[in-house]
Structure formats: C-alpha cells, structure tokens
Amino acid sequence: MHSEKSGDRVDYGIILSVMLLALIGMVAIYLAVQHDTSSTVGTPGHAMLMQAVWYVIGGIGIFFVMRFDGEQLWRIAPALYSLGLVLLFVVLFAYDRTVAYKTGAKSWFSLGSFTFQPSEVMKPAYILMLGRVVTNHNAEYPHTTGNDWRLIGTMLLWTAPVILLLQAQNDFGTSLVFLAIFAGVLLVSGVTWKIIAPIAVAAAGIGTTAIMLVTQTWGRHLLEHIGFKAYQFSRIDAWLNPSASTSDTSFQLWQSMKAIGSGQLSGRGFGGIKVTVPVRESDMIFSVIGEAFGFIGCAVVILLYFLLIYQMIRVVFDTKNEFYAYVATGVIMMILFHVFENIGMNIGLLPLTGIPLPFISQGGSFLLANMLSVGMVLSMRYHYTTYMFSREDEGFASR
C-alpha cells in the first residue's frame, strides 16, 4: 500500500513541460494557418479548436495510462503490439487514396474528415514490447558475447515486421523513428560496447556511403535497384544544395531557412509572418517559431524539450526498475529523434523526412501517441515502488 496521497505521486514537472509545449503549439498552429493560403485544416480558429480537442483526448489518455502499474503494462504489451501489427497490415488495403496521392505514403485511415495514422498506435506498443523482450532476456541469460548477439537477434525479430510493414506503406521517416527507439533500448540493454561500437560505425558508414552514392549517376542507379524512390533523391539533393532549385524541389527547405533567418534574435511578432512555407502547421512548424519569435523563441522551445527529457530520466533513477528503464528510454529516444530530426530539417542540417515536432505540430494521432507515451512514464512515478523480474510470474512481479 502507498502511504502518500495519489496527488503527491504525480510528476507535475513533466505535465507542466508538456502543457507549455502545447501552448506554444497552439499559438504556432494559429499563426501557420493564418498565413498559409494552401492549408487544408480550415480556418486558424478551427485548426486551434481541433488541436485543443486532441490535447483534451491526450490528457484523458495520460490519466488512463498513468493508472496502469508496471505489471499491468507488462501484461498488455503483447496484445498492444499485435494490435499495432494488425492495423499496420490493414492500412495497406484500406488507406486513404487522397492522402496517398499527395504524400506517396499508404499510411492513413480516413473516415470522412477524420484521419488516423496506425503507425502512431504502434510506437508506444513497440516500446512496451521491446522493454519486455529485453527484460526477459536479461533475466534468463547472463551477459556474454554470445548472449548479447542473441538479444540483438531477438530484438530484430520483434522489430522487423514493423519496419517491413512501414516500408510497404512507403513511410521511410516513421521507420527511422522505430530504428531510433531500437538503438536507444539496445544502448542501455547491457550489450557490450565491443558489439555496439562496430554496429554504430557500420551504420554511420552505410549512411555516409548512401549519401555519396546519391551524388553520382551510377550510384543513383544502384540505389534505385535496392528500393530508393525518386522523392528520396529529391530530398537529399535539396539538403545538399538547397539554393540549387528554390522554386522546385528545394522550395520548402529554402523557404523554411529564410523564415527562421528573418526572425533574427527576437522575431517579427504575431503579425510579422510573411514567408510562405508549405505544410507549415505540421512538419515545418519550427519555421513559424523561428520567424515569429526569433532565436529566443527557438531556444525556449529547445530548452523545454531538454527539461522534459531530464525529468523523464530522473523518474527512471528514482524508480530503479529495469523494465521501466527500457520503456522510458524508448519514449525518450522517440521524442529526441523527432525533435532533432524536425528542427534539423527546418534549418537545413538534415534532409526533409516528414517528421513532425512533438506536442507542437498539428496532427491528432501523432499528438495522442506522444501523450500516451508520456503517460507510461508518468505511471512510473505514480506507482512509485520497486519491482523485480520473476520467471514464476512470466517475468514481472512486485517485490
């Protein structure tokens, strides 16, 4: 039994960080839609209202998930993972044709004006399942080189179906998110650096080689044979030389960089947004913050993300539980990758990948996935007790 009141076990620091990011997001979405004549989300007021509705739904989701203790999250992980796989498979046949025509990705369900991306459901489910898999393995096998390779193989077996289904949907950006989660959990799983270091070097080498091949005609032909798409070449071209085709393939990136640069130190203010940036309320939302609030506004947003991550890490150290540590690591890596990739592509540091900014970008299913993931971390604090691994209880039991 817990002696403290339930309110004392709520991590208000995490909630406050999310609320401040949400407030910034509401303002940024309003400004983006107000100055984006090609926006498909309606009027600025309507866009804000719909985002507010999703914040409320996400808040209810946080409260619901927070009530699940570690053992309950452990038990439902396989069911949630299976549900996620089913949704990822079904969307291949029931995807929204209009969205697929515009984006090239077969990754959205639609019902009237309501759209939903099943890969967002899969993110928290995958994090829970990966945490369970690693905890199970570490309880059963001691850390040796052979067993570490066994763990990597097991993690890959649970990851491969997700990546294959996402590739079938032509959703490369979301695949990268799952790989980032995989890498983060692997990093803290106890696998020896003698294995992790060569894998990291090999991954960096493959990425560098792929970029170099894009710059060569023969290299492009080779990449085409292994599945690279024309839009992926265009995005890398725009990233390597954004000023080469500012009216065509590089237009979005060039306009984003120009908008952020025009904000200078303190920004142009609420009524000073003038630069046109496509999809500004979603993927390019950081350009709104840069133009309206300048370097100071951008720095505040980045600081809030670091504060949120710090508080999540602190929860892990306070609760001292292996399963929780892997779940929290997955959530942290998911948020960090989104933040790094989104801001990086807005300022020209990274290629465009269609990755939105957590808690700020417009999008209901994306926001809900992030809120539910935060709810999983909050449940650690709420159920402040120490758990241990136990084979007798399928791997998880209360001490």
N, C-alpha and C positions, 0 to 999 in steps of 0.2 A: 504493500500500500504506500502511496505517496503522502507525505506529511504536508508538503507545501500546497498552496492553492493552485488551481489549474492556470489562473492568470499569471502566476509567477513563473510558470514553465513555458510561456510563450516568448519567443525571441523577437521582441519589438524592434530591435535594431535592424534585422533582416526585413521585417514588414515595412519599416519607415523608408529604407533604401528603395524597396520596390515601389512604394507609393510616390516617392519623389521622382523616380524614373517614369512612372505612369503619368504624373502631372506634366512633366516635360514632354512626354509623348503626345498628350492631348493637345498641348499648345502647338507643337511641331506639326502634327497632322492637320490642324486647323489652318495653319499658315501655308502648308504644302498644297492643300486642296483649294484654298482661296486663290492661289496664284498659278494653278495648274489647269489650264483650259481643257486638257485632254483626259482629266481624271475620270475614272469610271465609278467612283464611290459616292457620287452625288454632291450635294452642297457641303460647304465646310461644317455647318451645323449638324447635318445628317451624319457625316463621317465621324464627328466627335461623339455624337449620340451612340452610334453603333459600337465605337471603340469603348465607350463608357459601359455599355451593356456587357461587352466581353470582359471588361475588368470586374464587373459585379459577378459574372458567372465564374471567372477565375478565382475571385475571392471566396466564393462559396466552395469551389473545388479545393482551395487551400485548406479551408476549415474542415472539409470532409476528409481529405487525405491525412491531415495532421492527427486525426483521431486514430489512425492505424498505427499500432506499435510495430516494432521491428519484426516480431514473429509473424504478424498478420501480413506485412509487406512481403516477407519471405515466402509465405504460403501461396499468395496470389500471383507471384511473379511468373510462373509457367503459364497460367491462364491468360494473363495480360499479354505475354509475349506471343502466345498462339493466336489471340485475337488480333494483334497487330499484324501478324503474317497473313492472316485471312483477309484483312482489309487491304493490305498491300497487293494481294493477288487479285481480289475482286475489282479494284480500281483499274486494273489493266483492261478490263472489258466494259466497265461502266463509267469511264472517265468523261469529264466534261469536254465535249468536242470543241467548243468555242475557246476555252482556256488553252486547250492543247494546240489549237491553230495559232494562237497569239504567242505562247511561250515555248511550244515544242515539247512540253512535258505532259505525259499522260498520268498526272498525279493528283487530280482534283475530282472529288464528287461534287455534284450540284443538285439542288432541289429548289427550283425557282431562282430567287436571288441569293439563296443561301449556298455557300461553297465551303468545302471542307477538305483538308489535306490529311489523309490517313497516316502519312509518314510522321506527322506530329504526335499522333497517338503512340506510335512505335517508340519514340525517343525515351520517355520515362519507363516504358515497359522493358525496353532493351537494357536500360541502366540497371533496373532491378534484377533482371535475369543474369546479366553479366556479374553483378555483385554476388549473386547466389552461386553461380558456377565457380568463381574464384574462391569464395569462402569454403565451399565443399571440397575443392581440390586441395587447398592448403591444410584442411583438417585431416585429409586422408593420406596425403603424401608429404614426406619431408622435402625440403628444398635441396635438390641435387640438379645437376645439369640436365640429366635425362628427364627428370620430373618437370623441370621448368619448360622444356620443349613440349612435354605432354600437355602442360597447362596452356601454352600458346596454341597448340593444335586444337584443344577443346574450345578455347575462346573463338578461334577462327571458325569452327564448325557452327557455333551459335550466331556468328556474325555474317557468314557467307550468304545464307538465304536472304537476309535483309538487303545486303549490297546488290545481289543479283536481281532482286525484285525492283529495287530503285533504279538500277541500270536499265531494266526493261521499261521503266517509266520514262527514261531519258532524263533523270533527275540527278545529275552529277554533283551539284552543290550540296544536296542533302546527304549524299553518300559520304562526302568529306566530313560532315558533322559526325556521322556514326564512326568513321575511322578515327576522328579526334577523340571521341569517347573511349574507343577501344585502346588507343595509345595511352590515354591518361590512366585508365584502370590497370593496364599492363605495367605502367611505370611504378605504381605503388603496390603491385601484387606480390612483391618479394622475388621476382625473377632476377637472376644475377645480371649485373652490368656487362659481364662477358658475352651475354646474349643480346641484351638491349642495345649496347653501343654499336655492334655491327649492323643490326637491323636499322637503327637510326641513320647510320652512314649510307647504307644501301638505299633507303627511302629517299634521302636527300640527293643521292646520285641519280636515281631514276627520274626524280622531278627535274633536276637540272638538265639531264640528257633530253628529256621530252621537250623542254623549252628551247634547247639548242636545235633540236630537230625541226621545230616549227619554223625556224628562220631559214631552213634550207628546203628547196623544192623536192629533192629526193626524200628528205626527212618527212615532209608532209605526206607524200605518197605512202611511206612506210606506216605512219601513224593512222592514216585512213584505213589501211588494211587491218589494223588491230582495234578499230572501232571509234576513232576520233571523228567528231562531227564538224561541219563547216562553221557553226556558230562558236564552237570552242576555239577554232583557229582565229576567228574574228576577234574574240575577246582577248586572246593573248597578243594578237597584233596591236589592238588598241592599247593594251597595257604597256607593251614595249615601246610604242611610238604614238602616244595619244594625240599629238599635233598633226599626224600624217593625214587623217581623214576626219576632220572635225565636223563635217556635215553628214557623215555616214556612220561607219562602224565605231568611230571614236567619239561620236557626238555626246552620248550620255556621260562618259567619263570626263571628257573635256569640260562640259558644262558644270559638272559637279565640282571639279577642281577650281573652275573660275568662280563659282558661287562661294565656296569656302574661302578662297583667297580674297574675295571682295569684302568679306566680313571683317577682315583685319583683326584688331585687338578686341574691340567691344561690340562689333556687329552693326548692322544697319537698323536694327529695331524691328518692331512688329510691322510697320508699314513700309519698310525699305526693301523688301524682297523683289528683285527684278529679273534674276537669271532663270531661264527656263531649263528645268531638268526633268526628263521623263521618269515616270514611276517614283515620283519624289516622296509620296506618302508612305512608301514601303521600303524598297531596297536602298533608296538614296535619301533617306530621312536625315542622315547626318549632315548632308549638304544644307538642309534647312537650318539646322542648329548653327552651323558654321557661318552662314550668311546673315542670319538674324541676330545671333548673339556672339559671334566672333570667337577668337581664341579663348577668351574667358569662359564662354558658354560651353565650348568643346571640352575644356579642361575640367569643368564642373561635372559634366556627364561621365568622363573617363574616371574621375575621382570617385563618383558614386558607384561605378561598377567595381572598382578596386575595393571599396568599402564593403560592398555586398559579398564579394569573394572572400575577403578577410573574415567576415563574420561567419560564413559557412565553414571555413577552415577551423575557426575557433570552436564551433559546435562539435566537430569531429574529435578534436583533442579533449574536449570536456566529457564526451560520452564514452570515449575509449572502447569502441566496438568495431570489430573487423568488417562485418557486413555493412554497417553504416558508413565506414570509411570509404568503401568501394562505391557505394551509392552516391555519397557526397562528391567523390572525385568525378564520377560520371556527370553529375549535374554541373559541377564547376567547369569541367572541360567543355561541356556543351555550350555554356554561357560564354566562356572565354573565347572559344573558337568563333562564335557568332559575332562577338564584339570586335575581335581582332580582324576577322575577315571583312566585316561590313565597313568598319572605319578605314581599314587598309585599302579597300577597293574604292571608297569615296574620295580618298586623297591621292589615288594613283599608285599606292605602294604595292597593291596586289591586283590580280586580274578580276574582272567582274564575274561573279558567280551566282547572283540572285539570292544572297544570304541576307535576311532582314536583321534589324537591331533589336535585341531582347527588350521587352516591356515598353518600347518606344515606337517601333514600326507598326503601321496599320496591318491588321490581319488577325482574325479571330482564333483559328485553330492553332496558329503559332503562339499567340499570347497564352492560350489555355494550356498548351504543353509546357511552357515555361512556368506558369503559375502552379501547375500540378507538381512539377519538379521541385519548385521551391517548397511546396507543401510537404514533400518527402523529407527534405532537410529539416523543416520545422518540426516534424514529428519526432525527430531525434531528441530535440530539446524538450518537447512536450512530454515524451515518455523517458524522462531522464533516469535511466537505470542501466546497469551493466548486464550485457548478455554474453553468453558463451556458445561456442559451437558444440553440438552434441549429435553424434551419429544416431543415438537412440530416438531422437526427435526429428529425424530427417535433416539434421544439420543445424538446427537453431533452437535454443531453449533458454529460458530465463534462469539466471544464477540465483 
